[in-house]
């Protein structure tokens, strides 16, 4: 991979985390007092985003992901969430 390709690849992957951090900042701004209530759907989507980022990062450095290990032992259907 060339240097510009690596930078582009990294920028695309970091965009996932940028969206997630902006979402959390927005929720913190809306929250009143010391307690914040998150919707279950919001937390599930945040976890999905983090899992995708982690899997991509591990695949890039050549590590085995948890999903890869699971797929070898048992094939499960995947559900794609659209927001």
Jmol script that loads the backbone (N, CA, C; Angstrom):
load data "model"
ATOM      1  N   UNK A   1       0.834  -1.177   0.000  1.00  0.00           N
ATOM      2  CA  UNK A   1       0.000   0.000   0.000  1.00  0.00           C
ATOM      3  C   UNK A   1       0.879   1.241   0.000  1.00  0.00           C
ATOM      4  N   UNK A   2       0.537   2.183  -0.852  1.00  0.00           N
ATOM      5  CA  UNK A   2       1.289   3.423  -0.873  1.00  0.00           C
ATOM      6  C   UNK A   2       0.907   4.284   0.325  1.00  0.00           C
ATOM      7  N   UNK A   3       1.713   5.301   0.544  1.00  0.00           N
ATOM      8  CA  UNK A   3       1.479   6.178   1.691  1.00  0.00           C
ATOM      9  C   UNK A   3       0.127   6.867   1.594  1.00  0.00           C
ATOM     10  N   UNK A   4      -0.259   7.345   0.407  1.00  0.00           N
ATOM     11  CA  UNK A   4      -1.546   8.021   0.252  1.00  0.00           C
ATOM     12  C   UNK A   4      -2.702   7.047   0.432  1.00  0.00           C
ATOM     13  N   UNK A   5      -2.518   5.793  -0.001  1.00  0.00           N
ATOM     14  CA  UNK A   5      -3.554   4.776   0.192  1.00  0.00           C
ATOM     15  C   UNK A   5      -3.741   4.469   1.678  1.00  0.00           C
ATOM     16  N   UNK A   6      -2.632   4.391   2.388  1.00  0.00           N
ATOM     17  CA  UNK A   6      -2.713   4.130   3.830  1.00  0.00           C
ATOM     18  C   UNK A   6      -3.403   5.273   4.548  1.00  0.00           C
ATOM     19  N   UNK A   7      -3.084   6.504   4.163  1.00  0.00           N
ATOM     20  CA  UNK A   7      -3.706   7.669   4.800  1.00  0.00           C
ATOM     21  C   UNK A   7      -5.202   7.693   4.516  1.00  0.00           C
ATOM     22  N   UNK A   8      -5.583   7.388   3.304  1.00  0.00           N
ATOM     23  CA  UNK A   8      -6.996   7.355   2.939  1.00  0.00           C
ATOM     24  C   UNK A   8      -7.726   6.258   3.704  1.00  0.00           C
ATOM     25  N   UNK A   9      -7.098   5.096   3.789  1.00  0.00           N
ATOM     26  CA  UNK A   9      -7.683   3.975   4.519  1.00  0.00           C
ATOM     27  C   UNK A   9      -7.877   4.329   5.990  1.00  0.00           C
ATOM     28  N   UNK A  10      -6.854   4.921   6.579  1.00  0.00           N
ATOM     29  CA  UNK A  10      -6.927   5.300   7.984  1.00  0.00           C
ATOM     30  C   UNK A  10      -7.989   6.370   8.208  1.00  0.00           C
ATOM     31  N   UNK A  11      -8.070   7.333   7.307  1.00  0.00           N
ATOM     32  CA  UNK A  11      -9.066   8.401   7.424  1.00  0.00           C
ATOM     33  C   UNK A  11     -10.485   7.832   7.395  1.00  0.00           C
ATOM     34  N   UNK A  12     -10.734   6.855   6.516  1.00  0.00           N
ATOM     35  CA  UNK A  12     -12.059   6.226   6.443  1.00  0.00           C
ATOM     36  C   UNK A  12     -12.390   5.499   7.738  1.00  0.00           C
ATOM     37  N   UNK A  13     -11.414   4.819   8.298  1.00  0.00           N
ATOM     38  CA  UNK A  13     -11.656   4.078   9.537  1.00  0.00           C
ATOM     39  C   UNK A  13     -11.844   5.015  10.729  1.00  0.00           C
ATOM     40  N   UNK A  14     -11.067   6.071  10.774  1.00  0.00           N
ATOM     41  CA  UNK A  14     -11.204   7.023  11.877  1.00  0.00           C
ATOM     42  C   UNK A  14     -12.515   7.789  11.808  1.00  0.00           C
ATOM     43  N   UNK A  15     -13.094   7.907  10.630  1.00  0.00           N
ATOM     44  CA  UNK A  15     -14.368   8.614  10.509  1.00  0.00           C
ATOM     45  C   UNK A  15     -15.454   7.927  11.329  1.00  0.00           C
ATOM     46  N   UNK A  16     -15.374   6.602  11.466  1.00  0.00           N
ATOM     47  CA  UNK A  16     -16.339   5.877  12.295  1.00  0.00           C
ATOM     48  C   UNK A  16     -16.263   6.356  13.742  1.00  0.00           C
ATOM     49  N   UNK A  17     -15.053   6.509  14.238  1.00  0.00           N
ATOM     50  CA  UNK A  17     -14.880   6.949  15.622  1.00  0.00           C
ATOM     51  C   UNK A  17     -15.254   8.413  15.788  1.00  0.00           C
ATOM     52  N   UNK A  18     -15.004   9.228  14.776  1.00  0.00           N
ATOM     53  CA  UNK A  18     -15.382  10.644  14.850  1.00  0.00           C
ATOM     54  C   UNK A  18     -16.888  10.802  14.970  1.00  0.00           C
ATOM     55  N   UNK A  19     -17.631  10.035  14.191  1.00  0.00           N
ATOM     56  CA  UNK A  19     -19.092  10.085  14.265  1.00  0.00           C
ATOM     57  C   UNK A  19     -19.553   9.658  15.648  1.00  0.00           C
ATOM     58  N   UNK A  20     -18.956   8.624  16.163  1.00  0.00           N
ATOM     59  CA  UNK A  20     -19.330   8.126  17.489  1.00  0.00           C
ATOM     60  C   UNK A  20     -19.032   9.148  18.579  1.00  0.00           C
ATOM     61  N   UNK A  21     -17.872   9.785  18.523  1.00  0.00           N
ATOM     62  CA  UNK A  21     -17.541  10.780  19.546  1.00  0.00           C
ATOM     63  C   UNK A  21     -18.451  11.993  19.448  1.00  0.00           C
ATOM     64  N   UNK A  22     -18.805  12.397  18.241  1.00  0.00           N
ATOM     65  CA  UNK A  22     -19.737  13.531  18.085  1.00  0.00           C
ATOM     66  C   UNK A  22     -21.111  13.195  18.639  1.00  0.00           C
ATOM     67  N   UNK A  23     -21.537  11.962  18.437  1.00  0.00           N
ATOM     68  CA  UNK A  23     -22.817  11.525  18.978  1.00  0.00           C
ATOM     69  C   UNK A  23     -22.809  11.597  20.498  1.00  0.00           C
ATOM     70  N   UNK A  24     -21.756  11.090  21.119  1.00  0.00           N
ATOM     71  CA  UNK A  24     -21.663  11.130  22.576  1.00  0.00           C
ATOM     72  C   UNK A  24     -21.574  12.566  23.091  1.00  0.00           C
ATOM     73  N   UNK A  25     -20.838  13.422  22.389  1.00  0.00           N
ATOM     74  CA  UNK A  25     -20.771  14.834  22.786  1.00  0.00           C
ATOM     75  C   UNK A  25     -22.143  15.478  22.718  1.00  0.00           C
ATOM     76  N   UNK A  26     -22.887  15.164  21.671  1.00  0.00           N
ATOM     77  CA  UNK A  26     -24.237  15.703  21.516  1.00  0.00           C
ATOM     78  C   UNK A  26     -25.142  15.247  22.667  1.00  0.00           C
ATOM     79  N   UNK A  27     -25.077  13.969  22.993  1.00  0.00           N
ATOM     80  CA  UNK A  27     -25.890  13.438  24.088  1.00  0.00           C
ATOM     81  C   UNK A  27     -25.503  14.070  25.421  1.00  0.00           C
ATOM     82  N   UNK A  28     -24.216  14.301  25.637  1.00  0.00           N
ATOM     83  CA  UNK A  28     -23.767  14.951  26.868  1.00  0.00           C
ATOM     84  C   UNK A  28     -24.281  16.387  26.947  1.00  0.00           C
ATOM     85  N   UNK A  29     -24.275  17.087  25.823  1.00  0.00           N
ATOM     86  CA  UNK A  29     -24.787  18.456  25.807  1.00  0.00           C
ATOM     87  C   UNK A  29     -26.281  18.510  26.103  1.00  0.00           C
ATOM     88  N   UNK A  30     -27.019  17.501  25.637  1.00  0.00           N
ATOM     89  CA  UNK A  30     -28.458  17.472  25.866  1.00  0.00           C
ATOM     90  C   UNK A  30     -28.814  17.058  27.292  1.00  0.00           C
ATOM     91  N   UNK A  31     -27.928  16.300  27.918  1.00  0.00           N
ATOM     92  CA  UNK A  31     -28.198  15.808  29.262  1.00  0.00           C
ATOM     93  C   UNK A  31     -28.215  16.925  30.291  1.00  0.00           C
ATOM     94  N   UNK A  32     -29.091  16.761  31.250  1.00  0.00           N
ATOM     95  CA  UNK A  32     -29.200  17.750  32.330  1.00  0.00           C
ATOM     96  C   UNK A  32     -28.742  17.096  33.625  1.00  0.00           C
ATOM     97  N   UNK A  33     -27.955  17.803  34.374  1.00  0.00           N
ATOM     98  CA  UNK A  33     -27.475  17.273  35.642  1.00  0.00           C
ATOM     99  C   UNK A  33     -26.341  16.292  35.444  1.00  0.00           C
ATOM    100  N   UNK A  34     -26.163  15.432  36.441  1.00  0.00           N
ATOM    101  CA  UNK A  34     -25.055  14.480  36.420  1.00  0.00           C
ATOM    102  C   UNK A  34     -25.410  13.156  35.738  1.00  0.00           C
ATOM    103  N   UNK A  35     -26.695  12.906  35.505  1.00  0.00           N
ATOM    104  CA  UNK A  35     -27.109  11.638  34.916  1.00  0.00           C
ATOM    105  C   UNK A  35     -27.502  11.817  33.464  1.00  0.00           C
ATOM    106  N   UNK A  36     -27.137  10.825  32.664  1.00  0.00           N
ATOM    107  CA  UNK A  36     -27.495  10.803  31.250  1.00  0.00           C
ATOM    108  C   UNK A  36     -28.148   9.460  30.965  1.00  0.00           C
ATOM    109  N   UNK A  37     -29.241   9.488  30.230  1.00  0.00           N
ATOM    110  CA  UNK A  37     -29.950   8.268  29.878  1.00  0.00           C
ATOM    111  C   UNK A  37     -29.748   8.010  28.384  1.00  0.00           C
ATOM    112  N   UNK A  38     -29.234   6.817  28.076  1.00  0.00           N
ATOM    113  CA  UNK A  38     -29.021   6.430  26.688  1.00  0.00           C
ATOM    114  C   UNK A  38     -30.078   5.417  26.279  1.00  0.00           C
ATOM    115  N   UNK A  39     -30.513   5.531  25.066  1.00  0.00           N
ATOM    116  CA  UNK A  39     -31.425   4.575  24.477  1.00  0.00           C
ATOM    117  C   UNK A  39     -30.674   3.274  24.215  1.00  0.00           C
ATOM    118  N   UNK A  40     -31.313   2.142  24.406  1.00  0.00           N
ATOM    119  CA  UNK A  40     -30.665   0.850  24.164  1.00  0.00           C
ATOM    120  C   UNK A  40     -30.194   0.742  22.709  1.00  0.00           C
ATOM    121  N   UNK A  41     -31.022   1.215  21.802  1.00  0.00           N
ATOM    122  CA  UNK A  41     -30.695   1.184  20.373  1.00  0.00           C
ATOM    123  C   UNK A  41     -29.423   1.980  20.096  1.00  0.00           C
ATOM    124  N   UNK A  42     -29.265   3.115  20.757  1.00  0.00           N
ATOM    125  CA  UNK A  42     -28.092   3.964  20.581  1.00  0.00           C
ATOM    126  C   UNK A  42     -26.822   3.248  21.043  1.00  0.00           C
ATOM    127  N   UNK A  43     -26.893   2.604  22.177  1.00  0.00           N
ATOM    128  CA  UNK A  43     -25.736   1.879  22.712  1.00  0.00           C
ATOM    129  C   UNK A  43     -25.382   0.689  21.820  1.00  0.00           C
ATOM    130  N   UNK A  44     -26.387  -0.030  21.313  1.00  0.00           N
ATOM    131  CA  UNK A  44     -26.117  -1.157  20.424  1.00  0.00           C
ATOM    132  C   UNK A  44     -25.408  -0.687  19.156  1.00  0.00           C
ATOM    133  N   UNK A  45     -25.841   0.436  18.598  1.00  0.00           N
ATOM    134  CA  UNK A  45     -25.197   0.972  17.398  1.00  0.00           C
ATOM    135  C   UNK A  45     -23.775   1.448  17.696  1.00  0.00           C
ATOM    136  N   UNK A  46     -23.566   2.040  18.856  1.00  0.00           N
ATOM    137  CA  UNK A  46     -22.229   2.486  19.240  1.00  0.00           C
ATOM    138  C   UNK A  46     -21.293   1.287  19.376  1.00  0.00           C
ATOM    139  N   UNK A  47     -21.768   0.223  19.988  1.00  0.00           N
ATOM    140  CA  UNK A  47     -20.955  -0.990  20.129  1.00  0.00           C
ATOM    141  C   UNK A  47     -20.647  -1.610  18.771  1.00  0.00           C
ATOM    142  N   UNK A  48     -21.625  -1.629  17.880  1.00  0.00           N
ATOM    143  CA  UNK A  48     -21.390  -2.151  16.534  1.00  0.00           C
ATOM    144  C   UNK A  48     -20.298  -1.355  15.827  1.00  0.00           C
ATOM    145  N   UNK A  49     -20.352  -0.044  15.967  1.00  0.00           N
ATOM    146  CA  UNK A  49     -19.356   0.823  15.338  1.00  0.00           C
ATOM    147  C   UNK A  49     -17.966   0.526  15.882  1.00  0.00           C
ATOM    148  N   UNK A  50     -17.855   0.387  17.194  1.00  0.00           N
ATOM    149  CA  UNK A  50     -16.559   0.084  17.801  1.00  0.00           C
ATOM    150  C   UNK A  50     -16.054  -1.294  17.381  1.00  0.00           C
ATOM    151  N   UNK A  51     -16.947  -2.270  17.306  1.00  0.00           N
ATOM    152  CA  UNK A  51     -16.541  -3.611  16.900  1.00  0.00           C
ATOM    153  C   UNK A  51     -16.023  -3.629  15.467  1.00  0.00           C
ATOM    154  N   UNK A  52     -16.685  -2.906  14.569  1.00  0.00           N
ATOM    155  CA  UNK A  52     -16.232  -2.826  13.178  1.00  0.00           C
ATOM    156  C   UNK A  52     -14.846  -2.190  13.115  1.00  0.00           C
ATOM    157  N   UNK A  53     -14.654  -1.116  13.875  1.00  0.00           N
ATOM    158  CA  UNK A  53     -13.358  -0.443  13.881  1.00  0.00           C
ATOM    159  C   UNK A  53     -12.267  -1.372  14.404  1.00  0.00           C
ATOM    160  N   UNK A  54     -12.540  -2.061  15.485  1.00  0.00           N
ATOM    161  CA  UNK A  54     -11.556  -2.967  16.077  1.00  0.00           C
ATOM    162  C   UNK A  54     -11.222  -4.105  15.117  1.00  0.00           C
ATOM    163  N   UNK A  55     -12.229  -4.684  14.474  1.00  0.00           N
ATOM    164  CA  UNK A  55     -11.985  -5.769  13.528  1.00  0.00           C
ATOM    165  C   UNK A  55     -11.138  -5.296  12.353  1.00  0.00           C
ATOM    166  N   UNK A  56     -11.442  -4.101  11.835  1.00  0.00           N
ATOM    167  CA  UNK A  56     -10.649  -3.560  10.723  1.00  0.00           C
ATOM    168  C   UNK A  56      -9.206  -3.311  11.154  1.00  0.00           C
ATOM    169  N   UNK A  57      -9.044  -2.764  12.340  1.00  0.00           N
ATOM    170  CA  UNK A  57      -7.690  -2.476  12.825  1.00  0.00           C
ATOM    171  C   UNK A  57      -6.903  -3.767  13.031  1.00  0.00           C
ATOM    172  N   UNK A  58      -7.533  -4.780  13.604  1.00  0.00           N
ATOM    173  CA  UNK A  58      -6.851  -6.049  13.820  1.00  0.00           C
ATOM    174  C   UNK A  58      -6.528  -6.740  12.503  1.00  0.00           C
ATOM    175  N   UNK A  59      -7.429  -6.646  11.535  1.00  0.00           N
ATOM    176  CA  UNK A  59      -7.174  -7.249  10.228  1.00  0.00           C
ATOM    177  C   UNK A  59      -6.006  -6.543   9.539  1.00  0.00           C
ATOM    178  N   UNK A  60      -5.903  -5.239   9.741  1.00  0.00           N
ATOM    179  CA  UNK A  60      -4.830  -4.464   9.132  1.00  0.00           C
ATOM    180  C   UNK A  60      -3.468  -4.865   9.686  1.00  0.00           C
ATOM    181  N   UNK A  61      -3.412  -5.125  10.984  1.00  0.00           N
ATOM    182  CA  UNK A  61      -2.125  -5.493  11.584  1.00  0.00           C
ATOM    183  C   UNK A  61      -1.894  -7.001  11.561  1.00  0.00           C
ATOM    184  N   UNK A  62      -2.850  -7.739  10.984  1.00  0.00           N
ATOM    185  CA  UNK A  62      -2.645  -9.166  10.792  1.00  0.00           C
ATOM    186  C   UNK A  62      -3.071 -10.027  11.956  1.00  0.00           C
ATOM    187  N   UNK A  63      -3.789  -9.474  12.915  1.00  0.00           N
ATOM    188  CA  UNK A  63      -4.253 -10.277  14.040  1.00  0.00           C
ATOM    189  C   UNK A  63      -5.534 -11.005  13.705  1.00  0.00           C
ATOM    190  N   UNK A  64      -5.834 -12.001  14.484  1.00  0.00           N
ATOM    191  CA  UNK A  64      -7.080 -12.729  14.299  1.00  0.00           C
ATOM    192  C   UNK A  64      -8.146 -12.070  15.147  1.00  0.00           C
ATOM    193  N   UNK A  65      -9.295 -11.824  14.537  1.00  0.00           N
ATOM    194  CA  UNK A  65     -10.391 -11.190  15.264  1.00  0.00           C
ATOM    195  C   UNK A  65     -11.260 -12.252  15.922  1.00  0.00           C
ATOM    196  N   UNK A  66     -12.053 -11.814  16.850  1.00  0.00           N
ATOM    197  CA  UNK A  66     -12.968 -12.735  17.525  1.00  0.00           C
ATOM    198  C   UNK A  66     -13.974 -13.287  16.522  1.00  0.00           C
ATOM    199  N   UNK A  67     -14.438 -12.438  15.597  1.00  0.00           N
ATOM    200  CA  UNK A  67     -15.398 -12.897  14.598  1.00  0.00           C
ATOM    201  C   UNK A  67     -14.779 -13.963  13.704  1.00  0.00           C
ATOM    202  N   UNK A  68     -13.531 -13.803  13.328  1.00  0.00           N
ATOM    203  CA  UNK A  68     -12.852 -14.789  12.492  1.00  0.00           C
ATOM    204  C   UNK A  68     -12.762 -16.123  13.215  1.00  0.00           C
ATOM    205  N   UNK A  69     -12.439 -16.088  14.487  1.00  0.00           N
ATOM    206  CA  UNK A  69     -12.350 -17.324  15.261  1.00  0.00           C
ATOM    207  C   UNK A  69     -13.721 -17.967  15.398  1.00  0.00           C
ATOM    208  N   UNK A  70     -14.763 -17.179  15.567  1.00  0.00           N
ATOM    209  CA  UNK A  70     -16.118 -17.704  15.696  1.00  0.00           C
ATOM    210  C   UNK A  70     -16.585 -18.305  14.382  1.00  0.00           C
ATOM    211  N   UNK A  71     -16.288 -17.641  13.267  1.00  0.00           N
ATOM    212  CA  UNK A  71     -16.731 -18.130  11.965  1.00  0.00           C
ATOM    213  C   UNK A  71     -16.109 -19.474  11.632  1.00  0.00           C
ATOM    214  N   UNK A  72     -14.908 -19.731  12.087  1.00  0.00           N
ATOM    215  CA  UNK A  72     -14.271 -21.015  11.821  1.00  0.00           C
ATOM    216  C   UNK A  72     -14.977 -22.142  12.560  1.00  0.00           C
ATOM    217  N   UNK A  73     -15.467 -21.847  13.761  1.00  0.00           N
ATOM    218  CA  UNK A  73     -16.093 -22.891  14.543  1.00  0.00           C
ATOM    219  C   UNK A  73     -17.574 -23.046  14.222  1.00  0.00           C
ATOM    220  N   UNK A  74     -18.234 -21.959  13.853  1.00  0.00           N
ATOM    221  CA  UNK A  74     -19.670 -22.014  13.639  1.00  0.00           C
ATOM    222  C   UNK A  74     -20.089 -20.843  12.762  1.00  0.00           C
ATOM    223  N   UNK A  75     -20.824 -21.112  11.718  1.00  0.00           N
ATOM    224  CA  UNK A  75     -21.271 -20.052  10.818  1.00  0.00           C
ATOM    225  C   UNK A  75     -22.617 -19.537  11.303  1.00  0.00           C
ATOM    226  N   UNK A  76     -22.701 -18.217  11.546  1.00  0.00           N
ATOM    227  CA  UNK A  76     -23.927 -17.588  12.008  1.00  0.00           C
ATOM    228  C   UNK A  76     -24.350 -16.534  10.994  1.00  0.00           C
ATOM    229  N   UNK A  77     -25.644 -16.381  10.767  1.00  0.00           N
ATOM    230  CA  UNK A  77     -26.083 -15.312   9.873  1.00  0.00           C
ATOM    231  C   UNK A  77     -25.833 -13.947  10.513  1.00  0.00           C
ATOM    232  N   UNK A  78     -25.525 -12.960   9.682  1.00  0.00           N
ATOM    233  CA  UNK A  78     -25.259 -11.616  10.179  1.00  0.00           C
ATOM    234  C   UNK A  78     -26.411 -10.710   9.810  1.00  0.00           C
ATOM    235  N   UNK A  79     -26.687  -9.759  10.687  1.00  0.00           N
ATOM    236  CA  UNK A  79     -27.726  -8.784  10.457  1.00  0.00           C
ATOM    237  C   UNK A  79     -27.079  -7.426  10.335  1.00  0.00           C
ATOM    238  N   UNK A  80     -27.419  -6.718   9.275  1.00  0.00           N
ATOM    239  CA  UNK A  80     -26.884  -5.375   9.077  1.00  0.00           C
ATOM    240  C   UNK A  80     -27.912  -4.383   9.564  1.00  0.00           C
ATOM    241  N   UNK A  81     -27.475  -3.488  10.428  1.00  0.00           N
ATOM    242  CA  UNK A  81     -28.373  -2.457  10.949  1.00  0.00           C
ATOM    243  C   UNK A  81     -28.228  -1.198  10.124  1.00  0.00           C
ATOM    244  N   UNK A  82     -29.323  -0.659   9.718  1.00  0.00           N
ATOM    245  CA  UNK A  82     -29.321   0.589   8.978  1.00  0.00           C
ATOM    246  C   UNK A  82     -29.933   1.657   9.862  1.00  0.00           C
ATOM    247  N   UNK A  83     -29.256   2.775   9.964  1.00  0.00           N
ATOM    248  CA  UNK A  83     -29.780   3.863  10.794  1.00  0.00           C
ATOM    249  C   UNK A  83     -30.507   4.871   9.943  1.00  0.00           C
TER     250      UNK A  83
END
end "model"
wireframe off; spacefill off
backbone 0.3
color backbone group
